[in-house]
Amino acid sequence: MHEKTMTFSVHEDKEREMRQILTEVYDALKQKGYNPINQIVGYILSEDPTYITTYNNARSLIRRIDRDELLQVMVKYYLTA
C-alpha cells in the first residue's frame, strides 16, 4: 500500500475561517436590519466593535479576525478574481 503525504496550508485554513466568520457576522447584521457591508467596512476602518451587533455572538466572532490579515486576503481575492 502506497501512502501519500498529505499537505495542508494553515493559510488556507485561516482564510476559510475568516470567510466563515464574516458570513456569520454578515447574516447577523442583516437579520437585525443593518446594512452589513457598511457596518463591516466601518468596523474594519475604525476597529470600533460597536459597528457589529452582539446578536448571535457576531461581535465576539469578528474580533477573532486580525484586520491586517483580513485586508490582505481581501486585496488578494480582489486582484485574482
C-alpha positions as CSV (number, residue, x, y, z in Angstrom):
1,M,0.0,0.0,0.0
2,H,1.4,3.4,-1.0
3,E,0.8,6.2,1.4
4,K,0.9,9.7,0.1
5,T,1.9,12.5,2.3
6,M,-1.0,14.9,2.7
7,T,-0.1,18.6,2.7
8,F,-2.3,21.3,4.1
9,S,-2.0,25.0,4.3
10,V,-2.5,26.8,7.6
11,H,-3.0,30.0,5.5
12,E,-5.9,28.3,3.6
13,D,-7.5,27.2,6.8
14,K,-7.2,30.7,8.2
15,E,-8.8,32.2,5.1
16,R,-11.6,29.6,5.3
17,E,-12.2,30.5,9.0
18,M,-12.3,34.3,8.1
19,R,-14.8,33.6,5.4
20,Q,-17.0,31.6,7.8
21,I,-16.8,34.3,10.5
22,L,-17.6,37.1,8.0
23,T,-20.5,35.2,6.7
24,E,-21.9,34.7,10.2
25,V,-21.4,38.3,11.1
26,Y,-23.0,39.4,7.8
27,D,-26.0,37.2,8.4
28,A,-26.4,38.6,12.0
29,L,-26.2,42.2,10.8
30,K,-28.7,41.5,8.0
31,Q,-31.1,39.8,10.4
32,K,-31.0,42.8,12.7
33,G,-31.9,45.1,9.8
34,Y,-28.4,46.7,9.3
35,N,-26.6,47.2,6.1
36,P,-24.0,44.5,6.6
37,I,-21.4,45.8,4.1
38,N,-21.4,49.4,5.6
39,Q,-21.2,48.0,9.2
40,I,-18.3,45.6,8.4
41,V,-16.4,48.3,6.5
42,G,-16.9,50.7,9.4
43,Y,-15.5,48.1,11.8
44,I,-12.5,47.4,9.5
45,L,-11.7,51.1,9.1
46,S,-12.1,52.0,12.8
47,E,-11.7,48.8,14.7
48,D,-14.7,50.0,16.7
49,P,-16.6,46.9,17.7
50,T,-19.9,48.8,18.2
51,Y,-20.3,48.7,14.4
52,I,-21.1,45.0,14.8
53,T,-24.2,43.7,16.6
54,T,-23.9,41.4,19.6
55,Y,-26.7,39.3,18.1
56,N,-25.7,35.7,17.5
57,N,-22.3,36.5,19.1
58,A,-21.3,38.4,16.0
59,R,-19.2,41.0,17.8
60,S,-17.1,38.3,19.5
61,L,-16.7,36.5,16.3
62,I,-15.4,39.5,14.3
63,R,-12.8,40.3,17.0
64,R,-11.2,36.9,16.3
65,I,-10.1,38.1,12.9
66,D,-6.9,40.1,12.6
67,R,-7.8,43.1,10.5
68,D,-4.5,43.3,8.7
69,E,-4.8,39.6,7.7
70,L,-8.4,40.2,6.5
71,L,-7.3,43.2,4.4
72,Q,-4.5,41.1,2.8
73,V,-6.9,38.3,1.9
74,M,-9.5,40.8,0.6
75,V,-6.9,42.5,-1.7
76,K,-5.5,39.2,-2.8
77,Y,-9.0,38.0,-3.7
78,Y,-10.0,41.2,-5.5
79,L,-6.8,41.2,-7.6
80,T,-7.1,37.5,-8.5
81,A,-10.9,37.3,-9.1
